């Protein structure tokens, strides 16, 4: 179970809330992908918060206390290496995997399909990813906000909330900005196979949906 929670956090890190507001009229501009280069997205990014319909994302979002992402180039022009490290239950985990990056889009095509494009934010050192994962007959969507800093302004968070509303997704879960960052020296495990195991685990989806409902009941 701990391994599956780690994998959920890596991707993003739910059941749709009741009474979501109607999409605002500015949704087209808020959800318009922007152009980014490898240089723009390379380096260390600190996780700020997210909204996701991935089963388990709501419960893991409450348990996740820190996360960071390191994006580095490889010997292949359009291939990047991603190293993700996150702290859950006070313990740090790390995974790594390669992705394709072309035309401002990050892709994984096997053994599941992941597409990530980037949306505008109100801060110059932030990265907002709109991520779609397709595994078999299941499709999941996430909004993931990262920054070069541990915290962002209220205006940035409000814009993220509006973008989630546009997608009729739950309100984003933000982590406490006064967190302890996981160290760099954690041996990473191979991430693609672990994530694919999670996506294919139908029983795991049911368990995590139950946990999502449980956390939302007592937290909200």
KAWO-V248491 format. One record per helix or strand of 3 or more residues. SS is the DSSP state (alpha for helix, beta for strand). FROM is the first residue (numbers start at 1). TO is the last residue. If there is no record, write none. Layout:
SS_FROM_TO + SS_FROM_TO
This chain:
alpha_2_11 + alpha_27_30 + alpha_38_41 + beta_43_52 + alpha_57_63 + beta_64_73 + beta_79_88 + beta_91_102 + beta_105_108 + beta_113_119 + beta_126_135 + beta_138_147 + alpha_154_166 + alpha_191_200 + alpha_202_219
